[in-house]
Amino acid sequence: MRWAVPLLVALVVFVGVLLVTPPGFRALPDELLGTSRGPGLDAAAYALGAASGLALVSLALVVAALVVIDLLRRVR
């Protein structure tokens, strides 16, 4: 269950960024299926890049925090 916490946090961050960054969830089919061109595709790439980058950073931070908590528990 402990491994699910960082993944859940990263998923929440990914979804949260897509909720507030235009074009939002429309960016997924635009990028994956190539249904958009020009500035629309640029916006979709920016939204997905921002969401995935922030999700990766949050994943790393939560994993690091859990490792520190685990080490502190073992010391006691």
Biopython code that builds the backbone (N, CA, C, O; Angstrom):
import numpy as np
from Bio.PDB.StructureBuilder import StructureBuilder

atoms = [
    (1, "MET", "N", (0.818, -1.198, 0.000)),
    (1, "MET", "CA", (0.000, 0.000, 0.000)),
    (1, "MET", "C", (0.858, 1.257, 0.000)),
    (1, "MET", "O", (0.449, 2.292, -0.527)),
    (2, "ARG", "N", (2.050, 1.168, 0.592)),
    (2, "ARG", "CA", (2.915, 2.334, 0.679)),
    (2, "ARG", "C", (3.357, 2.814, -0.703)),
    (2, "ARG", "O", (3.560, 4.015, -0.888)),
    (3, "TRP", "N", (3.510, 1.935, -1.659)),
    (3, "TRP", "CA", (3.932, 2.342, -3.002)),
    (3, "TRP", "C", (2.819, 3.074, -3.746)),
    (3, "TRP", "O", (3.080, 3.800, -4.705)),
    (4, "ALA", "N", (1.579, 2.881, -3.302)),
    (4, "ALA", "CA", (0.458, 3.522, -3.985)),
    (4, "ALA", "C", (0.353, 5.011, -3.651)),
    (4, "ALA", "O", (-0.192, 5.783, -4.440)),
    (5, "VAL", "N", (0.865, 5.416, -2.500)),
    (5, "VAL", "CA", (0.749, 6.818, -2.079)),
    (5, "VAL", "C", (1.461, 7.756, -3.054)),
    (5, "VAL", "O", (0.838, 8.721, -3.496)),
    (6, "PRO", "N", (2.731, 7.532, -3.417)),
    (6, "PRO", "CA", (3.368, 8.437, -4.381)),
    (6, "PRO", "C", (2.690, 8.435, -5.748)),
    (6, "PRO", "O", (2.590, 9.477, -6.396)),
    (7, "LEU", "N", (2.229, 7.280, -6.180)),
    (7, "LEU", "CA", (1.542, 7.217, -7.473)),
    (7, "LEU", "C", (0.223, 7.983, -7.440)),
    (7, "LEU", "O", (-0.132, 8.657, -8.408)),
    (8, "LEU", "N", (-0.496, 7.880, -6.335)),
    (8, "LEU", "CA", (-1.753, 8.604, -6.206)),
    (8, "LEU", "C", (-1.508, 10.110, -6.164)),
    (8, "LEU", "O", (-2.252, 10.875, -6.779)),
    (9, "VAL", "N", (-0.480, 10.538, -5.452)),
    (9, "VAL", "CA", (-0.152, 11.966, -5.396)),
    (9, "VAL", "C", (0.231, 12.475, -6.787)),
    (9, "VAL", "O", (-0.208, 13.552, -7.193)),
    (10, "ALA", "N", (1.039, 11.717, -7.513)),
    (10, "ALA", "CA", (1.437, 12.123, -8.859)),
    (10, "ALA", "C", (0.228, 12.187, -9.791)),
    (10, "ALA", "O", (0.141, 13.086, -10.628)),
    (11, "LEU", "N", (-0.692, 11.256, -9.657)),
    (11, "LEU", "CA", (-1.904, 11.278, -10.478)),
    (11, "LEU", "C", (-2.762, 12.494, -10.163)),
    (11, "LEU", "O", (-3.299, 13.129, -11.071)),
    (12, "VAL", "N", (-2.894, 12.823, -8.885)),
    (12, "VAL", "CA", (-3.677, 13.989, -8.489)),
    (12, "VAL", "C", (-3.043, 15.268, -9.032)),
    (12, "VAL", "O", (-3.753, 16.162, -9.492)),
    (13, "VAL", "N", (-1.723, 15.362, -8.982)),
    (13, "VAL", "CA", (-1.039, 16.538, -9.516)),
    (13, "VAL", "C", (-1.227, 16.617, -11.025)),
    (13, "VAL", "O", (-1.494, 17.696, -11.553)),
    (14, "PHE", "N", (-1.096, 15.510, -11.722)),
    (14, "PHE", "CA", (-1.281, 15.480, -13.173)),
    (14, "PHE", "C", (-2.681, 15.954, -13.554)),
    (14, "PHE", "O", (-2.840, 16.800, -14.435)),
    (15, "VAL", "N", (-3.688, 15.407, -12.890)),
    (15, "VAL", "CA", (-5.070, 15.784, -13.177)),
    (15, "VAL", "C", (-5.307, 17.244, -12.800)),
    (15, "VAL", "O", (-5.975, 17.973, -13.533)),
    (16, "GLY", "N", (-4.767, 17.673, -11.669)),
    (16, "GLY", "CA", (-4.949, 19.054, -11.240)),
    (16, "GLY", "C", (-4.366, 20.055, -12.217)),
    (16, "GLY", "O", (-4.978, 21.088, -12.492)),
    (17, "VAL", "N", (-3.194, 19.758, -12.740)),
    (17, "VAL", "CA", (-2.586, 20.668, -13.716)),
    (17, "VAL", "C", (-3.404, 20.696, -14.997)),
    (17, "VAL", "O", (-3.589, 21.762, -15.585)),
    (18, "LEU", "N", (-3.892, 19.558, -15.435)),
    (18, "LEU", "CA", (-4.714, 19.542, -16.649)),
    (18, "LEU", "C", (-6.051, 20.251, -16.436)),
    (18, "LEU", "O", (-6.625, 20.784, -17.386)),
    (19, "LEU", "N", (-6.546, 20.263, -15.211)),
    (19, "LEU", "CA", (-7.795, 20.965, -14.939)),
    (19, "LEU", "C", (-7.652, 22.477, -15.062)),
    (19, "LEU", "O", (-8.598, 23.158, -15.456)),
    (20, "VAL", "N", (-6.477, 23.008, -14.729)),
    (20, "VAL", "CA", (-6.310, 24.464, -14.715)),
    (20, "VAL", "C", (-5.534, 25.006, -15.914)),
    (20, "VAL", "O", (-5.456, 26.221, -16.090)),
    (21, "THR", "N", (-4.963, 24.137, -16.734)),
    (21, "THR", "CA", (-4.165, 24.583, -17.872)),
    (21, "THR", "C", (-4.919, 24.315, -19.172)),
    (21, "THR", "O", (-5.207, 23.162, -19.492)),
    (22, "PRO", "N", (-5.239, 25.369, -19.923)),
    (22, "PRO", "CA", (-5.903, 25.138, -21.216)),
    (22, "PRO", "C", (-4.970, 24.398, -22.160)),
    (22, "PRO", "O", (-3.778, 24.705, -22.135)),
    (23, "PRO", "N", (-5.377, 23.495, -22.952)),
    (23, "PRO", "CA", (-6.719, 23.037, -23.266)),
    (23, "PRO", "C", (-7.246, 21.942, -22.353)),
    (23, "PRO", "O", (-8.280, 21.351, -22.665)),
    (24, "GLY", "N", (-6.599, 21.649, -21.266)),
    (24, "GLY", "CA", (-7.100, 20.672, -20.301)),
    (24, "GLY", "C", (-6.999, 19.247, -20.811)),
    (24, "GLY", "O", (-6.014, 18.853, -21.434)),
    (25, "PHE", "N", (-8.048, 18.487, -20.528)),
    (25, "PHE", "CA", (-8.037, 17.074, -20.912)),
    (25, "PHE", "C", (-8.169, 16.876, -22.417)),
    (25, "PHE", "O", (-7.911, 15.782, -22.921)),
    (26, "ARG", "N", (-8.566, 17.915, -23.137)),
    (26, "ARG", "CA", (-8.617, 17.821, -24.591)),
    (26, "ARG", "C", (-7.216, 17.655, -25.173)),
    (26, "ARG", "O", (-7.067, 17.261, -26.330)),
    (27, "ALA", "N", (-6.184, 17.954, -24.371)),
    (27, "ALA", "CA", (-4.808, 17.823, -24.848)),
    (27, "ALA", "C", (-4.435, 16.363, -25.119)),
    (27, "ALA", "O", (-3.620, 16.082, -25.997)),
    (28, "LEU", "N", (-5.024, 15.445, -24.373)),
    (28, "LEU", "CA", (-4.669, 14.032, -24.554)),
    (28, "LEU", "C", (-5.017, 13.518, -25.951)),
    (28, "LEU", "O", (-4.128, 13.012, -26.636)),
    (29, "PRO", "N", (-6.264, 13.624, -26.403)),
    (29, "PRO", "CA", (-6.533, 13.149, -27.774)),
    (29, "PRO", "C", (-5.871, 14.011, -28.843)),
    (29, "PRO", "O", (-5.525, 13.515, -29.915)),
    (30, "ASP", "N", (-5.692, 15.316, -28.554)),
    (30, "ASP", "CA", (-5.023, 16.170, -29.536)),
    (30, "ASP", "C", (-3.601, 15.688, -29.798)),
    (30, "ASP", "O", (-3.153, 15.653, -30.945)),
    (31, "GLU", "N", (-2.901, 15.321, -28.746)),
    (31, "GLU", "CA", (-1.518, 14.857, -28.897)),
    (31, "GLU", "C", (-1.453, 13.418, -29.397)),
    (31, "GLU", "O", (-0.682, 13.101, -30.302)),
    (32, "LEU", "N", (-2.255, 12.563, -28.811)),
    (32, "LEU", "CA", (-2.153, 11.138, -29.138)),
    (32, "LEU", "C", (-2.699, 10.811, -30.526)),
    (32, "LEU", "O", (-2.147, 9.965, -31.229)),
    (33, "LEU", "N", (-3.772, 11.474, -30.915)),
    (33, "LEU", "CA", (-4.402, 11.162, -32.193)),
    (33, "LEU", "C", (-4.032, 12.137, -33.303)),
    (33, "LEU", "O", (-4.313, 11.885, -34.475)),
    (34, "GLY", "N", (-3.405, 13.250, -32.936)),
    (34, "GLY", "CA", (-3.017, 14.230, -33.932)),
    (34, "GLY", "C", (-4.188, 14.948, -34.559)),
    (34, "GLY", "O", (-4.147, 15.288, -35.741)),
    (35, "THR", "N", (-5.252, 15.188, -33.770)),
    (35, "THR", "CA", (-6.450, 15.827, -34.306)),
    (35, "THR", "C", (-6.333, 17.335, -34.393)),
    (35, "THR", "O", (-7.210, 17.986, -34.961)),
    (36, "SER", "N", (-5.274, 17.905, -33.844)),
    (36, "SER", "CA", (-5.115, 19.358, -33.836)),
    (36, "SER", "C", (-3.849, 19.738, -34.585)),
    (36, "SER", "O", (-2.935, 18.927, -34.736)),
    (37, "ARG", "N", (-3.805, 20.983, -35.053)),
    (37, "ARG", "CA", (-2.619, 21.492, -35.748)),
    (37, "ARG", "C", (-2.333, 22.902, -35.265)),
    (37, "ARG", "O", (-3.209, 23.568, -34.713)),
    (38, "GLY", "N", (-1.117, 23.351, -35.472)),
    (38, "GLY", "CA", (-0.733, 24.725, -35.170)),
    (38, "GLY", "C", (-0.717, 25.051, -33.697)),
    (38, "GLY", "O", (-0.213, 24.267, -32.892)),
    (39, "PRO", "N", (-1.269, 26.209, -33.327)),
    (39, "PRO", "CA", (-1.223, 26.639, -31.933)),
    (39, "PRO", "C", (-1.977, 25.708, -30.980)),
    (39, "PRO", "O", (-1.619, 25.595, -29.808)),
    (40, "GLY", "N", (-3.005, 25.053, -31.478)),
    (40, "GLY", "CA", (-3.739, 24.109, -30.633)),
    (40, "GLY", "C", (-2.873, 22.938, -30.206)),
    (40, "GLY", "O", (-2.951, 22.483, -29.065)),
    (41, "LEU", "N", (-2.061, 22.460, -31.108)),
    (41, "LEU", "CA", (-1.157, 21.359, -30.786)),
    (41, "LEU", "C", (-0.043, 21.829, -29.867)),
    (41, "LEU", "O", (0.401, 21.084, -28.994)),
    (42, "ASP", "N", (0.412, 23.063, -30.059)),
    (42, "ASP", "CA", (1.426, 23.624, -29.157)),
    (42, "ASP", "C", (0.881, 23.749, -27.740)),
    (42, "ASP", "O", (1.580, 23.431, -26.777)),
    (43, "ALA", "N", (-0.354, 24.205, -27.604)),
    (43, "ALA", "CA", (-0.970, 24.335, -26.287)),
    (43, "ALA", "C", (-1.153, 22.974, -25.630)),
    (43, "ALA", "O", (-0.953, 22.829, -24.424)),
    (44, "ALA", "N", (-1.532, 21.985, -26.418)),
    (44, "ALA", "CA", (-1.704, 20.633, -25.881)),
    (44, "ALA", "C", (-0.366, 20.075, -25.403)),
    (44, "ALA", "O", (-0.290, 19.448, -24.346)),
    (45, "ALA", "N", (0.678, 20.303, -26.180)),
    (45, "ALA", "CA", (2.004, 19.820, -25.782)),
    (45, "ALA", "C", (2.477, 20.520, -24.510)),
    (45, "ALA", "O", (3.059, 19.884, -23.632)),
    (46, "TYR", "N", (2.229, 21.818, -24.409)),
    (46, "TYR", "CA", (2.613, 22.558, -23.217)),
    (46, "TYR", "C", (1.862, 22.033, -21.991)),
    (46, "TYR", "O", (2.469, 21.817, -20.942)),
    (47, "ALA", "N", (0.555, 21.827, -22.115)),
    (47, "ALA", "CA", (-0.245, 21.351, -20.982)),
    (47, "ALA", "C", (0.207, 19.968, -20.530)),
    (47, "ALA", "O", (0.356, 19.724, -19.332)),
    (48, "LEU", "N", (0.424, 19.070, -21.473)),
    (48, "LEU", "CA", (0.860, 17.722, -21.102)),
    (48, "LEU", "C", (2.274, 17.727, -20.539)),
    (48, "LEU", "O", (2.572, 16.978, -19.608)),
    (49, "GLY", "N", (3.147, 18.562, -21.092)),
    (49, "GLY", "CA", (4.507, 18.654, -20.567)),
    (49, "GLY", "C", (4.538, 19.202, -19.156)),
    (49, "GLY", "O", (5.269, 18.696, -18.305)),
    (50, "ALA", "N", (3.743, 20.242, -18.902)),
    (50, "ALA", "CA", (3.684, 20.819, -17.564)),
    (50, "ALA", "C", (3.093, 19.821, -16.572)),
    (50, "ALA", "O", (3.601, 19.669, -15.460)),
    (51, "ALA", "N", (2.033, 19.150, -16.971)),
    (51, "ALA", "CA", (1.383, 18.191, -16.071)),
    (51, "ALA", "C", (2.308, 17.016, -15.755)),
    (51, "ALA", "O", (2.419, 16.602, -14.601)),
    (52, "SER", "N", (2.962, 16.485, -16.770)),
    (52, "SER", "CA", (3.831, 15.328, -16.520)),
    (52, "SER", "C", (5.096, 15.726, -15.754)),
    (52, "SER", "O", (5.576, 14.967, -14.912)),
    (53, "GLY", "N", (5.632, 16.907, -16.041)),
    (53, "GLY", "CA", (6.817, 17.361, -15.306)),
    (53, "GLY", "C", (6.528, 17.586, -13.835)),
    (53, "GLY", "O", (7.302, 17.158, -12.978)),
    (54, "LEU", "N", (5.425, 18.251, -13.532)),
    (54, "LEU", "CA", (5.076, 18.485, -12.133)),
    (54, "LEU", "C", (4.690, 17.190, -11.422)),
    (54, "LEU", "O", (4.963, 17.032, -10.232)),
    (55, "ALA", "N", (4.064, 16.272, -12.135)),
    (55, "ALA", "CA", (3.735, 14.979, -11.540)),
    (55, "ALA", "C", (5.001, 14.192, -11.219)),
    (55, "ALA", "O", (5.070, 13.521, -10.189)),
    (56, "LEU", "N", (5.994, 14.269, -12.087)),
    (56, "LEU", "CA", (7.258, 13.571, -11.829)),
    (56, "LEU", "C", (7.983, 14.163, -10.621)),
    (56, "LEU", "O", (8.524, 13.426, -9.797)),
    (57, "VAL", "N", (7.992, 15.491, -10.519)),
    (57, "VAL", "CA", (8.632, 16.146, -9.367)),
    (57, "VAL", "C", (7.903, 15.768, -8.083)),
    (57, "VAL", "O", (8.544, 15.463, -7.077)),
    (58, "SER", "N", (6.586, 15.784, -8.105)),
    (58, "SER", "CA", (5.835, 15.426, -6.899)),
    (58, "SER", "C", (6.049, 13.959, -6.536)),
    (58, "SER", "O", (6.124, 13.620, -5.355)),
    (59, "LEU", "N", (6.147, 13.091, -7.533)),
    (59, "LEU", "CA", (6.429, 11.679, -7.277)),
    (59, "LEU", "C", (7.773, 11.519, -6.580)),
    (59, "LEU", "O", (7.882, 10.784, -5.598)),
    (60, "ALA", "N", (8.784, 12.197, -7.078)),
    (60, "ALA", "CA", (10.115, 12.094, -6.471)),
    (60, "ALA", "C", (10.126, 12.656, -5.053)),
    (60, "ALA", "O", (10.753, 12.076, -4.166)),
    (61, "LEU", "N", (9.444, 13.771, -4.827)),
    (61, "LEU", "CA", (9.415, 14.368, -3.491)),
    (61, "LEU", "C", (8.685, 13.485, -2.481)),
    (61, "LEU", "O", (9.128, 13.347, -1.341)),
    (62, "VAL", "N", (7.588, 12.899, -2.890)),
    (62, "VAL", "CA", (6.844, 12.031, -1.969)),
    (62, "VAL", "C", (7.630, 10.764, -1.672)),
    (62, "VAL", "O", (7.643, 10.302, -0.531)),
    (63, "VAL", "N", (8.277, 10.201, -2.667)),
    (63, "VAL", "CA", (9.110, 9.013, -2.423)),
    (63, "VAL", "C", (10.247, 9.355, -1.472)),
    (63, "VAL", "O", (10.542, 8.588, -0.556)),
    (64, "ALA", "N", (10.888, 10.501, -1.684)),
    (64, "ALA", "CA", (11.970, 10.914, -0.785)),
    (64, "ALA", "C", (11.461, 11.123, 0.639)),
    (64, "ALA", "O", (12.123, 10.732, 1.601)),
    (65, "ALA", "N", (10.300, 11.733, 0.773)),
    (65, "ALA", "CA", (9.729, 11.946, 2.104)),
    (65, "ALA", "C", (9.404, 10.620, 2.782)),
    (65, "ALA", "O", (9.647, 10.461, 3.978)),
    (66, "LEU", "N", (8.863, 9.676, 2.037)),
    (66, "LEU", "CA", (8.552, 8.372, 2.620)),
    (66, "LEU", "C", (9.813, 7.608, 3.017)),
    (66, "LEU", "O", (9.815, 6.897, 4.022)),
    (67, "VAL", "N", (10.872, 7.745, 2.246)),
    (67, "VAL", "CA", (12.136, 7.100, 2.601)),
    (67, "VAL", "C", (12.684, 7.694, 3.896)),
    (67, "VAL", "O", (13.147, 6.958, 4.767)),
    (68, "VAL", "N", (12.633, 9.012, 4.025)),
    (68, "VAL", "CA", (13.117, 9.662, 5.248)),
    (68, "VAL", "C", (12.275, 9.231, 6.441)),
    (68, "VAL", "O", (12.816, 8.939, 7.507)),
    (69, "ILE", "N", (10.960, 9.189, 6.272)),
    (69, "ILE", "CA", (10.085, 8.745, 7.368)),
    (69, "ILE", "C", (10.394, 7.307, 7.761)),
    (69, "ILE", "O", (10.421, 6.973, 8.945)),
    (70, "ASP", "N", (10.625, 6.463, 6.768)),
    (70, "ASP", "CA", (10.956, 5.057, 7.053)),
    (70, "ASP", "C", (12.284, 4.943, 7.783)),
    (70, "ASP", "O", (12.408, 4.148, 8.715)),
    (71, "LEU", "N", (13.277, 5.722, 7.377)),
    (71, "LEU", "CA", (14.564, 5.690, 8.064)),
    (71, "LEU", "C", (14.447, 6.203, 9.500)),
    (71, "LEU", "O", (15.077, 5.651, 10.402)),
    (72, "LEU", "N", (13.666, 7.229, 9.719)),
    (72, "LEU", "CA", (13.477, 7.749, 11.077)),
    (72, "LEU", "C", (12.738, 6.743, 11.967)),
    (72, "LEU", "O", (13.015, 6.667, 13.164)),
    (73, "ARG", "N", (11.827, 5.989, 11.415)),
    (73, "ARG", "CA", (11.143, 4.957, 12.187)),
    (73, "ARG", "C", (12.090, 3.842, 12.587)),
    (73, "ARG", "O", (11.971, 3.293, 13.682)),
    (74, "ARG", "N", (13.027, 3.500, 11.719)),
    (74, "ARG", "CA", (13.960, 2.410, 12.015)),
    (74, "ARG", "C", (14.991, 2.818, 13.058)),
    (74, "ARG", "O", (15.494, 1.969, 13.794)),
    (75, "VAL", "N", (15.311, 4.099, 13.131)),
    (75, "VAL", "CA", (16.287, 4.571, 14.100)),
    (75, "VAL", "C", (15.721, 4.481, 15.511)),
    (75, "VAL", "O", (16.451, 4.166, 16.451)),
    (76, "ARG", "N", (14.454, 4.750, 15.665)),
    (76, "ARG", "CA", (13.823, 4.711, 16.983)),
    (76, "ARG", "C", (13.681, 3.322, 17.411)),
    (76, "ARG", "O", (13.171, 3.060, 18.500)),
]
sb = StructureBuilder()
sb.init_structure("model")
sb.init_model(0)
sb.init_chain("A")
sb.init_seg("    ")
for serial, (resi, resn, name, xyz) in enumerate(atoms, 1):
    if name == "N":
        sb.init_residue(resn, " ", resi, " ")
    sb.init_atom(name, np.array(xyz, "f"), 0.0, 1.0, " ", f" {name:<3s}", serial, name[0])
structure = sb.get_structure()
